[in-house]
Amino acid sequence: MNTILITGATSGLGLELAKLYKSEKLVLIGRKSLSELDASIFNLDNYCQADLSQDGFIESILDFLNKRDINKLDLIIQNAAIGYFGNLNQSNIDALLKTNLYAPIEISHALLAKLSQAGKIVFINSISANFPAPEYSVYAATKAALAAFARNIALEERKKIQTIYLGAVNTGMHQKSGVPVDRFKIENFPSASKTAQQVQKAINKNQKESTIGFLNKLSRKAGKYGLLDILNKKPVNSKKRVCAITGAASGIGKALVNEYLAKGFQIIAIDRDSLALAELVKNEPVKIKSLVSDLASDNDLEKILASLYNIDIFIHSARISAVGRFIETDLEKQKTVLNINLRAVLILTKALLAEQKISKGGSLVFVSSLSHQASYPGAAVYAASKDGISSFARSLRKSLKDIHVLTVYPGPTKTPHAAKYSPENSNENKRMPPEILAKKIFNSVKRQKSSLVPSFMLQVFARAGTYFPYFTEQLMLKTLYKKIEKQNSEASSQ
Ligand SMILES: NC(=O)c1ccc[n+]([C@@H]2O[C@H](COP(=O)([O-])OP(=O)(O)OC[C@H]3O[C@@H](n4cnc5c(N)ncnc54)[C@H](OP(=O)(O)O)[C@@H]3O)[C@@H](O)[C@H]2O)c1
């Protein structure tokens, strides 16, 4: 008998999966109390009440497993999720991030080591991870980020990770999310029980990725290859004067400060490094205003928002990383990567738009990463954060009529960040100087481009990663991941 853990087992697809696997030993996770649930399925032995959006949920799960002497798991189905429907203002960013992204990452971190030899984690995902989704942009961003996380740890933990993509299913999720039921005819979607059977078949087939349903497969491919973005309209281009940049004290951010200064802009430079910011302001005290703030702090996010108005260009350039084999890295560090690279971007953008702080005809710029196309084993959470913002930017591009949105996919860039996180023997001189990248970003904003892959070679690599991911992934494993692993194991043996 196999031991199978299912999250979000109390309704929808999760409940149907619990029924399908009822002859196995089950660990069913849900936020409801046991007394609310069907006693023919849920009991004290198989049901663990844990709200995945709350701190400490993982301790409840581990405690449950310990008390029942469950040391090995054969299958973990990470299914729980929440959605929302409407404009960005209606999204609860923290609840969405915690349930749909942070929790599955935390569960993977805690339970990967408990998988039996042939055991695996299955992530239930949505084809919206590959779509622009103007009416549920944060949900799609969490799913895109989760897909990137899974894709990258699948490279680190061979055959232990599978992602299953679903199209619309007739479950309670839509009503819970505020979807106007009459507009979508939810009753015509495939049923949860039929979809659960297809999911079970896909689990047995054991491919790294599967999509349920032929049309969903086609739509996902169309989304992945960018066919759903071709009708994006450009907003009116207006004269721009004020540019706010996060991560302004170093690397690409600092190069952007200098580029925009040289072009006559007023700059709002945002960074946590007060000394480096003071150095920037010293040279241009009139043209640069500095905001010393840590994007991981809610107080500082509020402080930033209170100080901003009439911004013509807002560039999200700040980022941090944490490299190494995912299960060996510190989870708190990985959460900080998500907080700075993804959560802060979502929260700032939502508030800037709601409070109309970006001028009409202005630009929002998201500095993502070539990991979006080429994968980044050894930095699965970093890659997740970058796919999260790419997806979010893509949805905004569809929904914002008056604001231009650019996503930048830098490859190796010669910055202090890269020097800190890349393997020791990687060739510094092959990296793109940040000053060149900053010029390309400036020109792309001016021409209102929607994406920038900043060199011909990187464009070739990005295309290869999109259409033939196996080759770029093997290359990334060889040129990056193996070196990172070697470096980390040498460091830990010293
Ligand atoms: N339905 C679709 O059209 C569709 C399409 C594509 C992908 N998906 C994906 O399919 C999966 C299942 O969705 P579904 O349609 O079955 O939705 P659902 O009926 O709403 O079920 C989601 C499950 O997750 C649980 N859950 C939500 N927040 C939780 C939390 N904080 N802690 C613990 N459990 C929590 C829910 O608990 P409660 O019972 O307490 O609400 C429920 O059991 C999700 O990953 C979803 O993204 C669904």
Ligand as a Chemical Component Dictionary entry (heavy atoms), coordinates in Angstrom:
data_LIG
# 
_chem_comp.id                   LIG 
_chem_comp.type                 NON-POLYMER 
_chem_comp.pdbx_formal_charge   0 
_chem_comp.three_letter_code    LIG 
# 
loop_
_chem_comp_atom.comp_id 
_chem_comp_atom.atom_id 
_chem_comp_atom.alt_atom_id 
_chem_comp_atom.type_symbol 
_chem_comp_atom.charge 
_chem_comp_atom.model_Cartn_x 
_chem_comp_atom.model_Cartn_y 
_chem_comp_atom.model_Cartn_z 
_chem_comp_atom.pdbx_ordinal 
LIG N1  N1  N 0  -11.134 24.669 -11.170 1  
LIG C1  C1  C 0  -10.444 25.025 -12.242 2  
LIG O1  O1  O 0  -11.035 25.490 -13.255 3  
LIG C2  C2  C 0  -8.948  24.895 -12.276 4  
LIG C3  C3  C 0  -8.290  25.167 -13.469 5  
LIG C4  C4  C 0  -6.912  25.037 -13.531 6  
LIG C5  C5  C 0  -6.224  24.634 -12.410 7  
LIG N2  N2  N 1  -6.897  24.385 -11.254 8  
LIG C6  C6  C 0  -6.090  23.980 -10.099 9  
LIG O2  O2  O 0  -6.612  22.788 -9.553  10 
LIG C7  C7  C 0  -6.327  22.731 -8.165  11 
LIG C8  C8  C 0  -7.601  22.368 -7.407  12 
LIG O3  O3  O 0  -8.539  23.410 -7.579  13 
LIG P1  P1  P 0  -10.103 23.149 -7.488  14 
LIG O4  O4  O 0  -10.693 23.621 -8.744  15 
LIG O5  O5  O -1 -10.375 21.783 -7.017  16 
LIG O6  O6  O 0  -10.468 24.234 -6.378  17 
LIG P2  P2  P 0  -11.313 24.077 -5.043  18 
LIG O7  O7  O 0  -12.533 23.279 -5.279  19 
LIG O8  O8  O 0  -11.485 25.454 -4.504  20 
LIG O9  O9  O 0  -10.328 23.254 -4.120  21 
LIG C9  C9  C 0  -9.166  23.820 -3.616  22 
LIG C10 C10 C 0  -8.782  23.128 -2.355  23 
LIG O10 O10 O 0  -7.717  23.855 -1.749  24 
LIG C11 C11 C 0  -8.065  24.089 -0.384  25 
LIG N3  N3  N 0  -7.433  25.265 0.178   26 
LIG C12 C12 C 0  -7.513  26.548 -0.245  27 
LIG N4  N4  N 0  -6.836  27.356 0.581   28 
LIG C13 C13 C 0  -6.294  26.571 1.528   29 
LIG C14 C14 C 0  -5.491  26.818 2.659   30 
LIG N5  N5  N 0  -5.096  28.062 2.994   31 
LIG N6  N6  N 0  -5.105  25.786 3.422   32 
LIG C15 C15 C 0  -5.499  24.533 3.112   33 
LIG N7  N7  N 0  -6.264  24.237 2.071   34 
LIG C16 C16 C 0  -6.656  25.241 1.279   35 
LIG C17 C17 C 0  -9.580  24.263 -0.435  36 
LIG O11 O11 O 0  -10.127 24.160 0.856   37 
LIG P3  P3  P 0  -11.677 24.520 1.156   38 
LIG O12 O12 O 0  -12.451 23.285 0.868   39 
LIG O13 O13 O 0  -11.652 24.870 2.596   40 
LIG O14 O14 O 0  -12.045 25.670 0.263   41 
LIG C18 C18 C 0  -9.928  23.117 -1.346  42 
LIG O15 O15 O 0  -9.914  21.899 -0.669  43 
LIG C19 C19 C 0  -5.763  24.080 -7.801  44 
LIG O16 O16 O 0  -4.356  23.984 -7.733  45 
LIG C20 C20 C 0  -6.151  24.966 -8.959  46 
LIG O17 O17 O 0  -5.265  26.054 -9.122  47 
LIG C21 C21 C 0  -8.243  24.491 -11.162 48 
# 
loop_
_chem_comp_bond.comp_id 
_chem_comp_bond.atom_id_1 
_chem_comp_bond.atom_id_2 
_chem_comp_bond.value_order 
_chem_comp_bond.pdbx_ordinal 
LIG N1  C1  SING 1  
LIG C1  O1  DOUB 2  
LIG C1  C2  SING 3  
LIG C2  C3  SING 4  
LIG C2  C21 DOUB 5  
LIG C3  C4  DOUB 6  
LIG C4  C5  SING 7  
LIG C5  N2  DOUB 8  
LIG N2  C6  SING 9  
LIG N2  C21 SING 10 
LIG C6  O2  SING 11 
LIG C6  C20 SING 12 
LIG O2  C7  SING 13 
LIG C7  C8  SING 14 
LIG C7  C19 SING 15 
LIG C8  O3  SING 16 
LIG O3  P1  SING 17 
LIG P1  O4  DOUB 18 
LIG P1  O5  SING 19 
LIG P1  O6  SING 20 
LIG O6  P2  SING 21 
LIG P2  O7  DOUB 22 
LIG P2  O8  SING 23 
LIG P2  O9  SING 24 
LIG O9  C9  SING 25 
LIG C9  C10 SING 26 
LIG C10 O10 SING 27 
LIG C10 C18 SING 28 
LIG O10 C11 SING 29 
LIG C11 N3  SING 30 
LIG C11 C17 SING 31 
LIG N3  C12 SING 32 
LIG N3  C16 SING 33 
LIG C12 N4  DOUB 34 
LIG N4  C13 SING 35 
LIG C13 C14 SING 36 
LIG C13 C16 DOUB 37 
LIG C14 N5  SING 38 
LIG C14 N6  DOUB 39 
LIG N6  C15 SING 40 
LIG C15 N7  DOUB 41 
LIG N7  C16 SING 42 
LIG C17 O11 SING 43 
LIG C17 C18 SING 44 
LIG O11 P3  SING 45 
LIG P3  O12 DOUB 46 
LIG P3  O13 SING 47 
LIG P3  O14 SING 48 
LIG C18 O15 SING 49 
LIG C19 O16 SING 50 
LIG C19 C20 SING 51 
LIG C20 O17 SING 52 
# 
